[in-house]
Amino acid sequence: MGVLGILAVGGRFFYDAASEKRFAPLRAKLVQMQPLQIRHVIINGRGLTTETEINEALGTGIGHPIFGFSVEAARTRIDALPFVDHATVERHMPDTVVINITERTPIAVWQDHGHFSLINRAGEEVPDQGLTGKNAEAFLRLPLVVGDGANSAAAFMIDALSAQPVVKSQVTALIRVGSRRWDMTLRDGTTILLPEGAEAAALARLAQYEGSMRLLERPVPSIDLRLPDRMVIHQAPPPPPSPPTPDAQKQP
């Protein structure tokens, strides 16, 4: 009889666990009785989405009761993140929460003749375009590439830029020039002219210059890195002289 009772309780537990709504009262009782704590949160499939964003959307964390949150509610919040296509959230007893992420694929925003679109690594427009909801957040956070052919060449340049985070943090746009090389626009309006086929080396040089002389923080119109053995900094023209005052004009 005792064994049958245990089986009955166990059967009821798994039956209730299949329904989040039906499981909620039982979960509350389990939390009150003996809270099993979360000791591990495992995230699989994350790329563009930050770990902080996922943990905030999860709504719980290390040290909290493993039955103290709704799996379905957590999954819904994670699904709403800008780069997430869909997710699963699972309790793995006794102390682990596993999150599996399938992300959307855009790597950049491509501006071509006034039209903006999300593109993947192959340069193709991703589906479900639009400037609302999750797409709007993606448009704001992804790098901007501009010009004819920029879409098909973007992946290499974005990877090269990601290898130099001190430079990447200053860049607002990558402009394709003549379908053969790139210019970069910085936050303060400075244009960086990069060499054809040697962008990664030029970006590494630029990172070194920023570390040694704070080059990217100087208010200059442009910096030319197209030659491998030199750098040309174009200075802003001096302001025109002030016109003479009336008193100065009267002096003999």
Secondary structure, DSSP 8 states (H G I E B T S, - for coil): -HHHHHHHHHHHHHHHHT-HHHHHHHHHHHHHH---B--EEEEES-SSS-HHHHHHHHT--TTSBTTSS-HHHHHHHHHTSTTEEEEEEEEETTTEEEEEEEE----EEEEETTEEEEE-TTS-B-SS--SSHHHHHHHHHS-EEESTTHHHHHHHHHHHHHT-HHHHTTEEEEEEETTTEEEEEETTS-EEE--TT-HHHHHHHHHHHHHHH-GGGS--SEEE--STT--EEE-----------HHHHH--
